Amino acid sequence: MTAGVVTSVLSLGAVVSSFPPVAGAIVDRFGRKGAIVVGALLFSLGALLQGVAHGLTLVISGRVISGAAIGLLSVNVPLYQGELAQPRLRGSLVALYQLAITAGIMLAFWLNYAVAELRGGWRLSVLLQLVPGLTLAGGMLALPQSPRWLVSQGRSVEAAVALQRVRSGDDDVAGEVREIANAFAREMAS
């Protein structure tokens, strides 16, 4: 029963944080980029709590927090990619996201296999999760905010600057910002 609880609470955290009112409130507050940073930091906190835990309560707490991070990231990363990517690349980038998730699961399997026989190997396995968590949080700080979120906040000039950072000089950034603003206005009207 204990193994089932420890395993399932990760999913519980993911379900709660990916619930639209919860994920939406976080995005409304911090933007899509900020929600990803929050998710990456939560993931790292969850891994740290699990890795240093000396009791079941802390392991379960860490799993719930990590699950919440996974739910938040699963909702926001593909949307962030889609909002920043050129229209012709959106599908490929979201597919690449799923491939990266699958590759990460495979890498985790092999790392777990490599440390399984070590004393405290499970702790090392969990603490290694800090690497992708902190890398994602730090990497996101160098990326622009979502232009769609900026438009929703009435910051169209900043949305144009964000798009210019990821577009070539030939792209019609002003036209794209207008399209985003029009789409947002239609959504709000409905």
C-alpha positions as CSV (number, residue, x, y, z in Angstrom):
1,M,0.0,0.0,0.0
2,T,2.8,2.4,0.9
3,A,4.5,2.0,-2.5
4,G,1.1,2.7,-4.2
5,V,0.6,5.9,-2.2
6,V,4.2,7.1,-2.9
7,T,3.7,6.3,-6.6
8,S,0.2,7.8,-7.0
9,V,0.7,11.2,-5.2
10,L,2.9,12.3,-8.1
11,S,-0.1,12.0,-10.4
12,L,-2.3,13.8,-7.8
13,G,0.0,16.8,-7.8
14,A,0.0,16.9,-11.6
15,V,-3.8,16.7,-11.8
16,V,-4.2,19.6,-9.4
17,S,-1.7,21.9,-11.0
18,S,-2.9,21.2,-14.5
19,F,-6.5,21.9,-13.7
20,P,-7.3,25.0,-15.8
21,P,-8.3,27.4,-13.0
22,V,-5.0,26.5,-11.1
23,A,-2.7,26.6,-14.1
24,G,-4.5,29.7,-15.5
25,A,-4.1,31.6,-12.2
26,I,-0.4,31.0,-12.2
27,V,-0.1,32.0,-15.9
28,D,-2.2,35.1,-15.3
29,R,0.1,36.1,-12.4
30,F,3.6,35.2,-13.8
31,G,3.0,34.8,-17.6
32,R,3.8,31.6,-19.5
33,K,7.6,32.0,-19.1
34,G,7.2,32.7,-15.3
35,A,4.9,29.7,-14.9
36,I,7.6,27.5,-16.5
37,V,10.3,28.9,-14.2
38,V,7.9,28.3,-11.2
39,G,7.3,24.8,-12.4
40,A,11.1,24.1,-12.8
41,L,11.8,25.4,-9.4
42,L,9.0,23.4,-7.9
43,F,10.3,20.3,-9.6
44,S,13.8,21.0,-8.1
45,L,12.3,21.5,-4.7
46,G,10.4,18.3,-4.9
47,A,13.5,16.4,-6.0
48,L,15.5,17.9,-3.1
49,L,12.9,17.1,-0.5
50,Q,12.7,13.5,-1.8
51,G,16.5,13.1,-2.0
52,V,17.2,14.3,1.6
53,A,14.1,12.7,3.2
54,H,14.4,10.5,6.2
55,G,10.8,9.7,6.5
56,L,7.8,8.8,4.4
57,T,6.0,12.2,5.0
58,L,8.8,14.2,3.4
59,V,9.1,11.7,0.4
60,I,5.3,12.0,-0.2
61,S,5.5,15.8,0.1
62,G,8.3,15.9,-2.4
63,R,6.4,13.7,-4.7
64,V,3.3,15.9,-4.5
65,I,5.4,19.0,-5.2
66,S,7.2,17.3,-8.1
67,G,3.9,16.2,-9.5
68,A,2.5,19.7,-9.3
69,A,5.6,20.9,-11.2
70,I,5.1,18.2,-13.9
71,G,1.4,19.2,-14.4
72,L,2.3,22.9,-14.6
73,L,5.1,22.3,-17.1
74,S,3.0,19.9,-19.2
75,V,0.4,22.5,-19.7
76,N,2.7,25.5,-20.3
77,V,5.8,24.3,-22.2
78,P,4.0,23.3,-25.4
79,L,1.9,26.4,-25.3
80,Y,5.0,28.6,-24.8
81,Q,6.7,26.9,-27.7
82,G,3.7,27.4,-29.9
83,E,3.3,31.1,-28.9
84,L,7.0,31.9,-29.8
85,A,7.6,29.6,-32.7
86,Q,7.1,30.7,-36.3
87,P,3.8,29.2,-37.6
88,R,5.6,26.8,-40.0
89,L,7.7,25.4,-37.1
90,R,5.1,25.0,-34.4
91,G,4.1,21.4,-35.0
92,S,7.7,20.3,-35.2
93,L,8.7,22.0,-32.0
94,V,5.8,20.6,-30.0
95,A,6.6,17.1,-31.4
96,L,10.3,17.7,-30.4
97,Y,9.1,18.5,-26.9
98,Q,7.4,15.1,-26.7
99,L,10.5,13.4,-28.1
100,A,12.6,15.1,-25.4
101,I,10.2,13.8,-22.7
102,T,10.6,10.3,-24.0
103,A,14.4,10.6,-24.3
104,G,14.4,11.9,-20.7
105,I,12.5,8.9,-19.5
106,M,14.9,6.6,-21.2
107,L,17.9,8.5,-19.8
108,A,16.3,8.3,-16.3
109,F,15.9,4.5,-16.7
110,W,19.5,4.0,-17.5
111,L,20.7,6.3,-14.8
112,N,18.5,4.5,-12.3
113,Y,19.9,1.2,-13.5
114,A,23.5,2.5,-13.1
115,V,23.0,3.6,-9.5
116,A,20.6,0.9,-8.3
117,E,23.3,-1.2,-6.6
118,L,25.0,1.7,-4.9
119,R,24.3,2.4,-1.2
120,G,21.8,5.3,-1.2
121,G,21.6,5.0,-5.0
122,W,17.9,5.9,-4.9
123,R,18.8,9.2,-3.3
124,L,21.4,9.9,-6.0
125,S,18.8,9.0,-8.6
126,V,16.3,11.4,-7.2
127,L,18.8,14.2,-6.6
128,L,20.0,13.9,-10.3
129,Q,16.6,15.4,-11.1
130,L,18.0,18.7,-9.9
131,V,20.0,18.9,-13.1
132,P,17.2,19.2,-15.6
133,G,15.0,21.2,-13.2
134,L,17.6,23.9,-12.5
135,T,18.8,23.9,-16.1
136,L,15.2,24.6,-17.3
137,A,14.7,27.4,-14.7
138,G,18.0,29.1,-15.5
139,G,17.6,28.7,-19.3
140,M,14.1,30.2,-19.2
141,L,15.5,33.4,-17.7
142,A,17.3,34.0,-20.9
143,L,14.2,33.6,-23.1
144,P,11.5,36.2,-23.8
145,Q,8.1,36.3,-22.2
146,S,5.2,34.9,-24.3
147,P,4.0,37.5,-26.8
148,R,0.4,36.3,-26.3
149,W,0.6,36.9,-22.6
150,L,2.1,40.3,-23.1
151,V,-0.7,41.3,-25.5
152,S,-3.3,40.0,-22.9
153,Q,-1.6,42.4,-20.4
154,G,-1.9,45.4,-22.8
155,R,1.9,45.3,-23.5
156,S,1.9,45.0,-27.3
157,V,5.2,46.9,-27.7
158,E,6.9,44.4,-25.4
159,A,5.2,41.6,-27.4
160,A,6.8,42.9,-30.6
161,V,10.2,43.1,-28.9
162,A,9.8,39.5,-27.7
163,L,9.0,38.3,-31.2
164,Q,11.8,40.3,-32.7
165,R,14.2,38.3,-30.5
166,V,13.2,35.0,-32.0
167,R,12.4,36.1,-35.6
168,S,14.5,36.9,-38.6
169,G,14.6,40.5,-39.9
170,D,12.3,39.4,-42.8
171,D,9.4,38.5,-40.6
172,D,6.4,40.8,-40.2
173,V,6.5,41.1,-36.4
174,A,4.0,44.0,-36.3
175,G,1.5,42.0,-38.4
176,E,2.0,39.0,-36.1
177,V,1.4,41.1,-33.0
178,R,-1.8,42.5,-34.7
179,E,-2.9,38.9,-35.4
180,I,-2.3,37.9,-31.7
181,A,-4.2,41.0,-30.5
182,N,-7.1,40.3,-32.8
183,A,-7.3,36.6,-31.8
184,F,-7.1,37.7,-28.1
185,A,-9.9,40.2,-28.6
186,R,-12.1,37.5,-30.3
187,E,-11.5,35.1,-27.4
188,M,-12.4,37.8,-24.9
189,A,-15.6,38.7,-26.8
190,S,-16.8,35.1,-26.9
